[in-house]
Every structure is written in C-alpha cells, then in structure tokens.
Amino acid sequence: MIALYLSTEGWDPVSMAIRVVTHSKWSHVGFVDMGEDGSQRTVSAMLNGGVKVRSLPREYLLLTAPAVELAYKYAEGQLGKPYDWFMITGMIFNRDWHRADRWYCSELVAASFAAVGSPLFNSEFSANWITPRDILLSPCISKV
C-alpha cells in the first residue's frame, strides 16, 4: 500500500519551529510504501540529506489521496535532489523562493500530486509555501 505519512521529529529545533508556526502536531510529510511483507520504504525531503529513502518514524499518521501511487513514483524520481534551504528563508519573509532542483517535504508532496494531474489544492488556493498542516487540511486527503 502506498500512502502519505505525517510525523514529527520530537525535540528537533526545526521541527519545533514548524509546529509552532503552523499550530500543528505534525512537522513532516512524505510518502511511504507499506509492503505486504511488512517492509516500509519512505521517500521524503528533509534537512539531513534532501530527498532520500528513510525509515518510517515511530509516531506517524497515514493518509491517502487520489493518484497517490503515481505521485509516489514522481517523488521517487526526485531522489538525490538536495533540500530546499532557500525555502526556509522564504518562509521567514513570506516569499516563494522555490527552485525546481531542490525540495522541502510538503513542497515535494504537493508538487508530486500536481505533476501527475491530481493537485491537492484547487486553483483558488494560493500560498507562497506549503506546510505539512496544509497537506493534512487538503480536501483531497483522507486518513487511511
């Protein structure tokens, strides 16, 4: 089963800042392939290493959306791209400084769905940056 997951990085200062700014329990979002054999393969963008495969955290919330399998495949194609450090500055100054050659977690998820023709937000949604909370609140998202 392919799904999205929301998680938090506990006492990590960046995670704490994201949770405070967004008024949310969750500070990270990514894709996970929950294999029938019990394996768990995640694809996400984080400060430590950019877009890569990681372990699923202990505490997480599973979500789904239309075309999640296709979006996961798109995200896999982004493996190896660096973290979008410029977006942290963009959040501070409320400016969209996204660069197509790097990602932060919720930007990768939203772009993956948009790239496969299944955007998580309607055309009226306009934001300079997207947070894990925005992903959770998308009308296209449901809990598994």
C-alpha positions as a Markdown table, in Angstrom:
| # | Residue | x | y | z |
|---|---|---|---|---|
| 1 | Met | 0.0 | 0.0 | 0.0 |
| 2 | Ile | 1.3 | 3.4 | -1.0 |
| 3 | Ala | 0.3 | 6.3 | 1.4 |
| 4 | Leu | 1.4 | 9.6 | 2.8 |
| 5 | Tyr | 2.6 | 9.9 | 6.3 |
| 6 | Leu | 2.7 | 12.8 | 8.7 |
| 7 | Ser | 5.3 | 12.8 | 11.5 |
| 8 | Thr | 7.1 | 14.9 | 13.9 |
| 9 | Glu | 10.8 | 14.9 | 14.8 |
| 10 | Gly | 10.3 | 15.4 | 18.5 |
| 11 | Trp | 12.6 | 18.0 | 20.1 |
| 12 | Asp | 14.5 | 18.9 | 16.9 |
| 13 | Pro | 14.6 | 22.7 | 16.8 |
| 14 | Val | 13.4 | 23.0 | 13.2 |
| 15 | Ser | 10.6 | 20.5 | 13.8 |
| 16 | Met | 9.5 | 22.5 | 16.9 |
| 17 | Ala | 9.6 | 25.8 | 14.9 |
| 18 | Ile | 7.4 | 24.3 | 12.2 |
| 19 | Arg | 4.9 | 23.0 | 14.7 |
| 20 | Val | 4.8 | 26.4 | 16.5 |
| 21 | Val | 4.4 | 28.4 | 13.3 |
| 22 | Thr | 1.8 | 26.1 | 11.8 |
| 23 | His | -0.1 | 25.4 | 15.0 |
| 24 | Ser | 0.1 | 21.7 | 14.3 |
| 25 | Lys | 1.2 | 18.5 | 15.9 |
| 26 | Trp | 3.0 | 17.5 | 12.6 |
| 27 | Ser | 6.2 | 18.9 | 11.2 |
| 28 | His | 7.0 | 16.5 | 8.4 |
| 29 | Val | 5.2 | 14.8 | 5.5 |
| 30 | Gly | 6.4 | 12.2 | 3.0 |
| 31 | Phe | 5.4 | 9.1 | 1.0 |
| 32 | Val | 5.6 | 5.5 | 2.3 |
| 33 | Asp | 5.3 | 2.2 | 0.6 |
| 34 | Met | 3.9 | -0.3 | 3.2 |
| 35 | Gly | 5.0 | -3.6 | 1.7 |
| 36 | Glu | 2.8 | -6.7 | 2.0 |
| 37 | Asp | 5.9 | -8.3 | 3.7 |
| 38 | Gly | 5.9 | -5.7 | 6.4 |
| 39 | Ser | 8.6 | -3.6 | 4.9 |
| 40 | Gln | 8.3 | 0.2 | 4.9 |
| 41 | Arg | 10.1 | 2.4 | 2.3 |
| 42 | Thr | 9.7 | 6.1 | 2.7 |
| 43 | Val | 10.5 | 8.9 | 0.2 |
| 44 | Ser | 10.7 | 12.4 | 1.6 |
| 45 | Ala | 12.8 | 15.6 | 1.7 |
| 46 | Met | 14.5 | 16.5 | 5.0 |
| 47 | Leu | 17.3 | 18.8 | 6.2 |
| 48 | Asn | 19.6 | 15.8 | 6.6 |
| 49 | Gly | 20.2 | 14.7 | 3.0 |
| 50 | Gly | 17.5 | 16.2 | 0.9 |
| 51 | Val | 15.2 | 13.7 | -1.0 |
| 52 | Lys | 16.0 | 10.2 | 0.0 |
| 53 | Val | 14.7 | 6.9 | 1.4 |
| 54 | Arg | 14.4 | 6.9 | 5.2 |
| 55 | Ser | 13.0 | 4.8 | 8.0 |
| 56 | Leu | 9.4 | 5.4 | 9.0 |
| 57 | Pro | 9.3 | 7.3 | 12.3 |
| 58 | Arg | 7.8 | 5.7 | 15.4 |
| 59 | Glu | 4.9 | 8.1 | 15.5 |
| 60 | Tyr | 3.0 | 8.8 | 12.3 |
| 61 | Leu | -0.4 | 9.3 | 10.7 |
| 62 | Leu | -1.2 | 7.5 | 7.4 |
| 63 | Leu | -3.1 | 9.4 | 4.8 |
| 64 | Thr | -4.2 | 8.8 | 1.2 |
| 65 | Ala | -5.4 | 10.8 | -1.8 |
| 66 | Pro | -6.4 | 10.1 | -5.4 |
| 67 | Ala | -3.4 | 9.1 | -7.5 |
| 68 | Val | -1.1 | 8.5 | -4.5 |
| 69 | Glu | 0.7 | 5.7 | -6.4 |
| 70 | Leu | 1.5 | 8.0 | -9.3 |
| 71 | Ala | 2.6 | 10.8 | -7.0 |
| 72 | Tyr | 4.9 | 8.4 | -5.2 |
| 73 | Lys | 6.5 | 7.4 | -8.4 |
| 74 | Tyr | 7.1 | 11.1 | -9.3 |
| 75 | Ala | 8.7 | 11.6 | -5.8 |
| 76 | Glu | 11.0 | 8.6 | -6.4 |
| 77 | Gly | 12.2 | 10.4 | -9.5 |
| 78 | Gln | 13.4 | 13.2 | -7.2 |
| 79 | Leu | 15.7 | 11.0 | -5.1 |
| 80 | Gly | 19.1 | 12.6 | -4.7 |
| 81 | Lys | 17.9 | 16.2 | -5.0 |
| 82 | Pro | 19.0 | 18.5 | -2.2 |
| 83 | Tyr | 16.9 | 20.1 | 0.5 |
| 84 | Asp | 15.4 | 23.5 | -0.4 |
| 85 | Trp | 17.2 | 25.7 | 2.2 |
| 86 | Phe | 16.1 | 28.8 | 0.3 |
| 87 | Met | 12.5 | 28.0 | 1.3 |
| 88 | Ile | 13.3 | 28.4 | 5.0 |
| 89 | Thr | 14.3 | 32.0 | 4.2 |
| 90 | Gly | 11.2 | 32.3 | 2.0 |
| 91 | Met | 9.0 | 31.2 | 5.0 |
| 92 | Ile | 10.6 | 33.9 | 7.2 |
| 93 | Phe | 10.0 | 36.6 | 4.6 |
| 94 | Asn | 6.7 | 35.1 | 3.2 |
| 95 | Arg | 8.2 | 34.8 | -0.3 |
| 96 | Asp | 8.1 | 31.9 | -2.7 |
| 97 | Trp | 11.7 | 31.1 | -3.5 |
| 98 | His | 11.1 | 27.6 | -4.7 |
| 99 | Arg | 13.7 | 26.2 | -7.1 |
| 100 | Ala | 12.8 | 23.2 | -9.2 |
| 101 | Asp | 16.1 | 21.4 | -8.5 |
| 102 | Arg | 15.6 | 21.1 | -4.7 |
| 103 | Trp | 12.7 | 20.3 | -2.3 |
| 104 | Tyr | 11.4 | 20.6 | 1.2 |
| 105 | Cys | 8.9 | 17.9 | 2.5 |
| 106 | Ser | 5.5 | 19.4 | 1.9 |
| 107 | Glu | 6.6 | 21.1 | -1.3 |
| 108 | Leu | 7.7 | 17.7 | -2.7 |
| 109 | Val | 4.4 | 16.1 | -1.8 |
| 110 | Ala | 2.2 | 18.9 | -3.3 |
| 111 | Ala | 4.4 | 19.1 | -6.4 |
| 112 | Ser | 4.2 | 15.3 | -6.9 |
| 113 | Phe | 0.4 | 15.3 | -6.9 |
| 114 | Ala | 0.3 | 18.3 | -9.2 |
| 115 | Ala | 2.8 | 16.7 | -11.6 |
| 116 | Val | 0.6 | 13.7 | -12.1 |
| 117 | Gly | -2.6 | 15.7 | -12.7 |
| 118 | Ser | -4.1 | 15.3 | -9.3 |
| 119 | Pro | -3.4 | 18.5 | -7.4 |
| 120 | Leu | -4.1 | 18.5 | -3.7 |
| 121 | Phe | -5.4 | 22.1 | -3.8 |
| 122 | Asn | -8.0 | 23.8 | -6.0 |
| 123 | Ser | -7.0 | 26.7 | -8.3 |
| 124 | Glu | -8.2 | 29.2 | -5.7 |
| 125 | Phe | -5.5 | 28.1 | -3.3 |
| 126 | Ser | -2.6 | 30.4 | -3.4 |
| 127 | Ala | 0.3 | 30.2 | -1.0 |
| 128 | Asn | 3.9 | 31.2 | -1.0 |
| 129 | Trp | 4.8 | 28.0 | 0.8 |
| 130 | Ile | 3.0 | 24.7 | 1.8 |
| 131 | Thr | 3.3 | 23.1 | 5.2 |
| 132 | Pro | 2.5 | 19.6 | 6.5 |
| 133 | Arg | -0.6 | 21.1 | 8.0 |
| 134 | Asp | -1.7 | 22.4 | 4.6 |
| 135 | Ile | -1.4 | 18.9 | 3.2 |
| 136 | Leu | -3.4 | 17.4 | 6.1 |
| 137 | Leu | -6.2 | 20.0 | 5.5 |
| 138 | Ser | -6.4 | 19.5 | 1.8 |
| 139 | Pro | -9.9 | 18.5 | 0.7 |
| 140 | Cys | -8.3 | 15.6 | -1.3 |
| 141 | Ile | -6.6 | 14.0 | 1.7 |
| 142 | Ser | -8.2 | 11.3 | 3.9 |
| 143 | Lys | -7.0 | 9.1 | 6.7 |
| 144 | Val | -6.1 | 5.5 | 6.0 |
